[in-house]
Amino acid sequence: MSKTMNLFAYLKTGPTALHPAGWRHPEATLGDILKPSRYENIARTFEDACFDGCFFADLQGLYDIHAGGYDAYVRYGGQISYLDPMTVLPVMAAATRYIGLGATLSTTLLPAYHLARSLQSLDVMSGGRVAWNIVTSATELEARNYGLAALPDKDRRYDQADEVVEACMKLWKSWDEDAWILDRERGIFGDPSKVHYANYEGRFVRTRGPITIPRSAQGHPVLMQAGSSPRGTEFAARWAELVFTFHAPMDKARASYSALKEQVVAKGRRPTDCAVAMLATCIVGETDSIAREKADYINGLVVGELNAAHMSASAGVDVTRLSGQGAGSAAGAQGMHAIIEEVSELQKTAKAEFLAAAQTMLPAQIVGSPRTVADRLEEIFTAGCCDGFVIDPVTAPSSHETFARAVVPELQRRGLFRTRYAAETLRGNIGTRPGR
């Protein structure tokens, strides 16, 4: 095939990712969650398999929507970021050479200069392998943790995000590529004529610059985004080089993919400047029947209360209090639109039935042998639903290790995935260009 897929990995600095029972499986490791070795090893696993990159989902606090508190998340091992990913990524960078490394950081909570400086520092130190998963934040708890009385409305948050990215781009370009001279004989370290003020001033963002960090090997971090609301899609079409989407039926995924690419072109960019990667939760076994047994086993470990708490967090509304009054909230993450739609459907049932369903609902899973899983990924990819996948682990790190060891070689045999890296930078490997 002339086109090969992108592969990224979804990570958390904790014992589990999206599957609410992942940490309970015997294959999941728990004793190294806070140790550098865990993150070094998984980074090497991804690099050995030629993944484009990995990124850490993050939340600046504990979900406390469900039943009015964080009891279920703490008690049953929900998605919690036990470490700041920005402290973990340098460890992973030092252990590898090619793998892309992504961090989730909010344009609503953090100043543009801070974002530009910390991300560019990591991009320089990693040799040009950093991605910024740009979020505007979707929970009131994060707003309060950062001293805000409440989150601004969605359009206001995206307007601010546009300005933050504009300011970061100016800061990242405040040093020309050849600003360093390093001439010992003449005693000239750098050329001040090639360092510039940013002097950015918008409605929400103001920064003078220049940044203190020179250009990285890829210029600046790759821009990543996951918003799927109309305003989020508009933002992605302008800026994003990688868009992370949740699983959806093929007809809907194909329509969303085409619509986004059309908007990317309308913004003056090439369709290939923005790659779309769909979430894929894969449970792989030696045979299809073994894989189904594995799936049945791990899905049977789910604690219903935690599953419902995850739904509450995703939909932005406490599902224990719903009784046909409409799901979702102004702050709810639109990237979980499928779950929100399912919540709305379920509310048509009696409350007891609704809560029972909420406790058993799980993300879509691709279950089977390496060949069967590769068949399904190939089907979705060649149907024009996406440019690749974000592989979500069920058990960490074994799910990722199994996928890398068993499914990647099958994709490579089919010509669907690379066998070696084409470049040393993330942008060079995914072949994108940022917006302006």
Order of alpha helices (4+ residues) and beta strands (2+ residues): beta-alpha-beta-alpha-alpha-beta-alpha-beta-alpha-alpha-beta-beta-beta-beta-beta-alpha-beta-alpha-beta-alpha-alpha-alpha-alpha-beta-alpha-beta-alpha-alpha-alpha
